[in-house]
């Protein structure tokens, strides 16, 4: 019985040491992992995806649609 108590105490001691080692390793990984993240250039866009560019005709078409949309909204606001 005495041997079993010693073995149990030794195992518990090793477990505490192992848990401390795990905490130290996690802290080291976190410290080393933070600056190693890949940095992107070009702002918030993801690589391989450029910004959408409109031609002059596309810009005019969008402008005309929005003018028509807001004119209808103003018309509805006057009614209601």
N, C-alpha and C positions, 0 to 999 in steps of 0.2 A: 504494500500500500504506500509505503514511504517512497519507493522508486516511482510509482505512478504520479505522486504529487510533484516530485522533482521534474519529471518529464513534462508534465502539464505546465509547470511554472516556466520551464525553459522554452516551451513552445509559445506561451503567451508573450514572453520577453522577445523572442524572435519576431513574432507578429507585430509588436509595437515598433521594433526597429525597421521592419520591412515597410510598414505604413509610413514611417518618417522618410525612408528612402524614396518611396513613391511620391510623396509630397515635394521633396527636393527635386526629383526628376521632372515632375510636372511644372514646377516653377522655372527650371532651367529651359524646358521645351518652350514654355510660354515666352520667356525672355528672348530666346533665340529665334522663335518663330515670328514674332511681331515685325521686325524689320525685313524679314525675308519675303514678305508678301510681294507679289509682282506689282509694279507700279505701271499705271497706264498713262500714256501721253494723249493729249488731245481732249482733255476735259472728261465729261461724264459719258461720252459715247463709247460703246463697246468696240473692240478691234474688229475691223472688217466691215463695219457699217458706217458709211459716210452720212453726211447731212443731206437731206432732200433739197434739191435745188429746183426752183420753178423758172420756166422761161417767162419772157415778158407777156406772152399771150396767156399763159396759165395764171399769172398774177392778176391780169386784167379780168379773166373769167371769174376768179375767186372774188375779186373786188365787186364785180357786178352782182354776183350771187348774194354777197353779204349786204350790199346796198338794198337789194330787193327784199331780203329777209327782214332787215331792220325797218324798212318802209312798211311792210305788212304788220310788224309788231307795233309800230306807232299807230297805225290805223286801228288795230284791235284795241289798243289802250284808250283811244278816243271813244270807241263804242262802249266799252265796258266800264 
